[in-house]
């Protein structure tokens, strides 16, 4: 994989040092939400749990690989502060969504997406530190999800309280990622059983049997929100689910290859813009482009998917993985010294004026997966 050596150098020499340095607020013991293009922190009215959790998990993984010295201390410090400030931050079960600059609750909403990521962070931090408290806290969090975000018809509510009846696949996808990470950490059957339930939900409700695409938005009883052919599909999520199904298989689960192959091909056939070779943000389940801009993260998830496809023996998958890694790196020019443009238009012009910290999870996830598969021949 020709692009991997450069990607690893970018990660270890610029990206990880940047986000552990300028990206970390030493006074608060928390990560910053975003930096500007001069790599300076941008003051924000609220700090989200999701961002803290993603950074904790990412730096745990980097430390385990020996890619960033000093990450252990930052992980331990940040996780302790996050638990103190966010878990039952208003005195009620669950994790609050965000805190203000003084550490007080900014949003008391219980958000499934955020709960999924704190579970993910706890699983990875336990692998790094061996602290049994991380697993106890993960179990407490799962019990709180079961109660606070319980929903009829399978799955969970996106958030509570909320007046929005829409059910979304996205937080359930990340919950699957989290419980798979937890299962690989603990080896407990009950953690795998949670993964099985989420995979069943995906197979029975989230994937359209006609197009083979995984849809984004549903009614409260998991019916597609729009008529067939008009539903929103994100190519990046086709790749992300393909990779997740691969992880589920690796850990002992079973998913029909016909389902996963259809996901991968839908993402490639309908997500890749022919003019630029980049992955568009959203299409319909009939393949029409809905959002023609390009974000960095779908390319990261594409790398992970094609790494998995390579291991499964798909012809040309390794070359496609290399192409998508090279495409991903175009979002991180040398001038940003470890940062990135999160969204660009067809001309490569940035469509946002800052660098969101949350992107590191995607960028590093792709590099971790590629290194695991191709690290021995990265320079070939």
LUMROPA-298549 format. One record per residue: residue in three letters; x negated, y negated, z of N, C-alpha, C in turn. Coordinates in steps of 0.1 Angstrom, whole numbers, plus 5000, padded with zeros to 4 digits. Example, Ala and Ser with C-alpha at 12.3 -4.5 7.8 and 13.67 -1.06 7.14 Angstrom:
% residues 2
Ala486850575078487750455078486850335078 Ser487250225071486350115071487150005079 
***
This chain:
% residues 380
Unk499150125000500050005000499149885000 Unk499049814989498049714987498349594996 Unk499549564999499849435006499749455021 Unk499549585026499649605040498449545048 Unk497249555042496049505049496249355051 Unk496749285041496949135043498049115054 Unk499049195053500149175063499649195077 Unk498849305079498349325093497449215097 Unk496649165088495749045092496548925095 Unk497648905087498548785090499148805104 Unk499548925107500248955120499348935132 Unk498148995131497248995143496448875144 Unk496148805133495248685134495948555135 Unk497248555130497948425130499248425137 Unk500148525133501548525137501648555152 Unk501148665157501248695171500548595180 Unk499348545177498748435185499648305185 Unk500248275173501048155173502248165182 Unk502948275181504248285189504048325203 Unk502848375207502548395221501948265227 Unk501448175218500848045222501847935222 Unk501847865210502747755208504247795210 Unk504547925207505847975208506348015222 Unk505448005232505748045245505747925254 Unk506747905262506847795272506247835285 Unk505047805288504347845300505047795313 Unk505647675312506347625324507547705328 Unk508347745318509547815320509347965321 Unk508248015315508048155313508948225304 Unk509348145293510248195283509748155269 Unk510248225259509848195245510648075240 Unk510047995232510747885225511747945214 Unk512747875212513747915201513147895187 Unk512447785185512047755172510847655172 Unk510047655162508947565160509247485147 Unk508647365146508747295133507547345124 Unk507547285112506547335103505147285106 Unk504947205116503647175122503347265134 Unk504147365136503947465146504147405160 Unk504947305162505247245175506647285179 Unk506847315192508147355198509147245195 Unk510347285192511547195190512447205202 Unk512647095209513547105221514947135217 Unk515547235224516847285221517747275233 Unk519047245231519947235243520147375250 Unk519947485243520147615250519147715244 Unk518847815253517947925249518748045250 Unk518748125239519648245238518948365243 Unk519648455249519148575254518548655242 Unk519248655231518848735219517348705215 Unk517048585215515648545211514648595221 Unk514948575234514048625244513848775243 Unk514948855241514848995240514049045228 Unk514248975217513549015205512048995207 Unk511648885213510248855215509648955225 Unk510348985235509849085245509649225238 Unk510549265230510449395223509249385213 Unk509149285206508149265196506749265202 Unk506549195212505249185218504949315226 Unk505949385231505649515237505149605226 Unk505749615215505349695204503849655200 Unk503649535198502349485194501249525204 Unk501549515217500549555227500349705227 Unk501349785225501249925225500349965213 Unk500349895202499449925191498049865192 Unk497849785203496649715204496349605195 Unk497449545191497449435181497349295187 Unk497649285200497649155206497249165221 Unk496149115225495649115239496449015247 Unk496749055259497448965268498948975268 Unk499449055258500949055257501549115269 Unk500949215275501549275287501949175297 Unk501149085301501448985311502648895307 Unk502648855294503748775289505048855289 Unk505048975285506249065285506749075299 Unk505949105309506349125323506948995328 Unk506248885326506748755331508048715325 Unk508148725312509348685305510548775309 Unk510348905309511448995312511948965326 Unk511048935336511448905350512348775350 Unk511848675342512648555342513948575335 Unk513948645324515148675317516248745326 Unk515748845333516748915342517248815352 Unk516448735358516848645368517848545363 Unk517648495351518448385346519648425338 Unk519548535332520648575323521548685328 Unk520948785335521748895340522648855351 Unk523948865349524948815359524648675363 Unk524248595352523848455355524948365360 Unk526148405359527248335365527948415376 Unk527348515380527848595391528848705387 Unk528948725374529848835369529048935361 Unk529649055359528949165352528549125338 Unk527349175333526949145320525849035319 Unk525449005307524348905305525048785298 Unk524748665303525248545297524548525284 Unk525148455275524648435261523448345261 Unk523448235269522348135268522348055281 Unk521147985283520947895294520447765289 Unk520647655297520247525293518847505298 Unk518347385295516947355298516547365313 Unk517547355322517347365336517547515341 Unk517847605332518047745336519447775340 Unk520347685339521747705342522547765330 Unk523547845332524347895321524747785311 Unk524447805299524947715288526247775282 Unk526147905279527347985274527448105282 Unk528648125288528848245297529448355289 Unk529548345276530148455268529248575269 Unk529948695269529248825269529248865254 Unk528048875248527948895233527349025231 Unk527949115223527449245220526149245214 Unk525949155204524649145197523549115207 Unk523749025217522748995227522449115236 Unk523549175240523449295249522649405242 Unk522849425229522149525222520649495222 Unk520249365221518849335220518149345234 Unk518849315245518249325258518049475261 Unk518949565256518749705257517449745250 Unk517349695238516149725229514949675236 Unk514949555242513749505249513449595261 Unk514449635268514149715280513549855276 Unk514049905266513450035261511950025258 Unk511649915250510249895246509349855257 Unk509849765266509049725277508749835287 Unk509649935288509350045296508250135290 Unk508250145277507150215271505850155274 Unk505850015274504549945277504149955291 Unk505049925300504649915314504950035323 Unk505850125319506250235327507150205339 Unk507550085339508350035351509750105350 Unk510050185360511450255360512550155362 Unk512350035366513349935368514049905354 Unk513149905344513749875330514749975326 Unk514650105329515650205326516850185335 Unk516650165348517750135356518650015351 Unk517949915347518649795342519349825329 Unk518749905320519349945308520650025311 Unk520550115320521750195324522850095329 Unk522450005337523449905343524049825331 Unk523249785322523749715310524749795302 Unk524449925299525350005292526650025299 Unk526650035312527850045320528649915318 Unk527949805318528649675317529249655303 Unk528549705293529149695279530349775279 Unk530349895285531549985284532749915290 Unk532549835300533649765307534049635301 Unk533049545300533249405296533649395281 Unk533049485273533249475258534049595253 Unk534749655261535649775257536649725247 Unk536949805237537849775226538649895222 Unk539849875217540549985211540050025197 Unk540350145193540050185179538550215177 Unk537850225187536450265185535550135185 Unk534250165189533350055189533549955201 Unk533149835199533249735210533649605204 Unk534049515213534349375209533049305206 Unk533049215197531849135193531449055205 Unk532448995213532148905224533348895233 Unk533148865245534148835255533748725264 Unk534648625267535948615260535848565246 Unk536848595238536848545224538248555218 Unk538548455210539848455204539748505189 Unk538548545185538348585171538548735171 Unk539548785163539848925162538949005153 Unk538148935146537249005136536249105143 Unk536149225137535149315142534049325132 Unk532849315136531749305127530749425129 Unk530249465118529349585119528049545126 Unk527549415124526249375127525849405142 Unk526549375152526149405166526149555168 Unk527049625162527049775164525849835158 Unk525349775147524149825140522949805150 Unk522849695157521749675166521949745179 Unk523149775183523349865194522850005191 Unk523150055179522550185175521050175175 Unk520450075170518950065171518550065185 Unk519250005194518849995208518950135215 Unk520050205213520250325220519350435214 Unk518950425201517950515196516650495202 Unk516250365204514950335211515050385225 Unk516150365231516350415245516150565246 Unk516850635237516750785236515350825234 Unk514650765225513250805223512350775235 Unk512750675243512050645255512350745267 Unk513650785268514050865279514251015276 Unk514551045264514851185260516251235266 Unk517051145271518351185277519451205267 Unk520151315269521251355260522251245259 Unk522551185270523651085270523250965262 Unk522050935261521650815252521850855237 Unk521450985234521651025220523151035217 Unk523951075227525451085225526050945221 Unk525450835227525950705223525550675208 Unk524350715204523950695190524850775181 Unk525250895185526150975177527450905175 Unk528050845185529350785184529250665175 Unk528150585175527950475166527750515152 Unk527050625150526850685136528250725130 Unk529050795139530350835135531250715131 Unk531150605139531850485135531450435121 Unk530150435119529650385106530150475095 Unk530150605096530450695085531950685083 Unk532750675093534250675092534850545089 Unk534250435093534950305093534150195085 Unk532850195086532050085081531650095066 Unk531550215061531150245047532250265038 Unk532350185028533450205018533150325009 Unk534050425009533750555002533650534987 Unk534350424981534350414967532950354962 Unk532550244968531350174964530050234970 Unk530250294982529150344989528450234998 Unk529050114997528450005005528949995019 Unk528149945028528549925041529049775042 Unk530249765046530849625047530549555060 Unk530849425060530449345071531549315081 Unk532749285076533849235085535049315084 Unk535749325096536849415096537949355106 Unk539149415104540249375114540049445127 Unk540849425136540649475150540749635150 Unk541449685140541549835139540649885127 Unk539549815124538549855115539049875101 Unk539949795096540249785082539449675076 Unk538949695063538249585056539149455056 Unk538449345058539249215059539849175045 Unk539149205034539549165021539949275013 Unk540649255002540949354992539749424987 Unk539849544982538649614977538049534965 Unk536749524966535949444956535749304960 Unk536349254971536149114976535549104989 Unk535049214995534549215008533049185008 Unk532649115019531249075020530349195023 Unk529249195016528249305018526849235018 Unk526049265028524649205028523649315025 Unk522949285013522049385009520949425020 Unk520549325028519649355038520149455048 Unk521449455051522049545060522149685054 Unk522249695041522249835035520949895038 Unk519849815037518549865039518349895054 Unk518849815062518749835077519449955081 Unk520649985076521350105080520650225074 Unk520150215062519350325056518250365066 Unk517450265070516350295079516850355093 Unk517950295098518550345111518950495109 Unk519650525098520050665096518850755095 Unk517750705090516550775089515950805103 Unk516050705112515550715125516450815133 Unk517750815130518650905137518351045132 Unk518051065120517651205115516351245121 Unk515451155122514051185128514251235142 Unk515251185149515351215163516351335165 Unk516851395154517651515155519051505150 Unk519451385145520851375140520951415126 Unk522251425121522451465107523351355101 Unk522951315089523751215081523651265066 Unk524751275059524651325045523751245036 Unk522851305029521951225020522751145010 Unk523851205006524651124996525050995001 Unk525350985014525750855020524550755020 Unk523350805025522250715026521650675013 Unk521650775003521150734990522050624984 Unk523350634986524250534980524050394986 Unk523750394999523450265006522150205000 Unk521150284998519850234993520050184979 Unk520750264971520850224957521750104955 Unk522850084964523649964963522849844966 Unk521949854977521149744980520149704969 Unk519549804963518649774952519349724940 Unk520349794936521049764923521749624923 Unk522349594935523149474936522449354944 Unk521449394951520849284960519649224954 Unk518949284944517649224939518049134927 Unk517649004929517848904919516848934908 Unk517348944895516448984884515448874881 Unk515848744883514948634879513748624889 Unk513948644902512948614912512348744918 Unk513048854917512648974923512948974938 Unk513648874943513948864957515348914960 Unk515648934973516948994977517848884981 Unk519048874974520048774977520648794991 Unk521248694996521748705010523048785011 Unk523948775001525248845002525848864989 Unk526548974987527249004975528649064979 Unk529449094970530749164973530549314971 Unk531549394976531449534974531649574959 Unk531949484951531949504936530649464930 Unk529749404938528349364933528249224929 Unk529249144929529149004926528448924937 Unk527548834932526848754942527748654949 Unk527648654963528448564971527548454976 Unk526348484981525448384986524048404979 Unk523748304969522548334961521248294967 Unk521248244979519948204985519248334990 Unk517948314995517148424999516648395013 Unk516748495022516248485035515048585037 Unk514248565046513048655048513448795053 Unk514448795062514648925069515149035060 Unk515949015050516349135042515149205035 Unk514049125032512949185026512149265036 Unk512149225049511549305060512349435061 Unk513649425061514449555062514349635050 Unk514149575039513849655026512549735027 Unk511549675033510349745035510549865043 Unk511249845055511449965064512250075057 Unk513250035049514050135042513250205032 Unk512450135024511650205014510450285020 Unk510050255032509050335039509750465042 Unk510950465047511750585050512050665038 Unk512350595027512650665014511350735009 Unk510250675011508950735007508750865014 Unk509050865027508850985035509851095031 Unk511051045025512051145021511751195007 Unk510651145001510251194987510951124976 Unk511451004978512150934966511050874957 Unk511150914944510150864934510150714934 Unk508950654934508850504932509050434945 Unk509450494956509750424968508550354974 Unk507350414973506150354979505850224971 Unk506050224958505750104950506749994953 Unk507950034955509049934958508749874972 Unk508349964982507949914995506849804994 Unk505849834986504749744984505249614978 Unk506149624968506749504962507449414972 Unk508249484980509049404990508149345001 Unk507149415005506149355015505549235009 Unk505149244996504549124990505549004989 Unk506849044986507848944986508048885000 Unk508048965010508248915024507148815027 Unk505948845023504848755027504848625019 Unk505648615008505748485002506548385011 Unk507348435020508048345030507048295041 Unk505848345041504948305052503648255046 Unk503648145039502448085033501348055043 Unk500148065038498948035046499047905053 Unk499747805047499847675053500547665066 Unk501347765068502147775081501447845092 Unk500347905089499447965099500148055109 Unk500848155104501548245112503048225114 Unk503548115107504948085107505548125093 Unk506848085091507548125079508648025075 Unk509048045063510247975058511348075059 Unk512348045067513448145070514348165058 Unk514648065051515548075039515047975028 Unk515048025016514647945004515647954993 Unk515547864984516347874972515547934960 Unk516147944948515548014937514147954933 Unk513947824937512647764934511647774945 Unk512047844955511147854967511147744976 Unk512147654975512247534984512847574997 Unk512247545008512947585021514247515023 Unk515247595028516547545030516847515045 Unk515847535053515847495067514547425071 Unk514647345081513447255084512747305096 Unk512847435100512147485112511847635110 Unk511147685120510847825120511447895132 Unk512547975129513248035141512348155146 Unk512248155160511448255166511948395163 Unk513248405162513948535160513448615148 Unk512848545138512348615126511248705129 Unk510448675139509248755142509648905143 Unk510748935149511249075151511349145138 Unk511849075128511949135114510649155108 Unk509849045108508549045101507649155107 Unk507549155120506749255126507249395125 Unk508649415125509249545124508849605110 Unk508749525100508349575087506949625087 Unk506049535093504649565093504349695102 Unk505049705113504849815122505249945114 Unk506349945107506750065100505850105089 Unk505449995081504550025070503150075075 Unk502750025086501450065091501550215096 Unk502650245102502850385107502750485095 Unk503250445084503350535072502150525063 Unk501550405061500550385051499250325057 Unk499150315070498050255076496650315072 Unk496650445070495350505067494850475053 Unk495750435044495350405031495750265027 Unk495850165036496350035034495549965023 Unk494249995022493449915012493449984999 Unk494050094997493950164984494850104974 
***
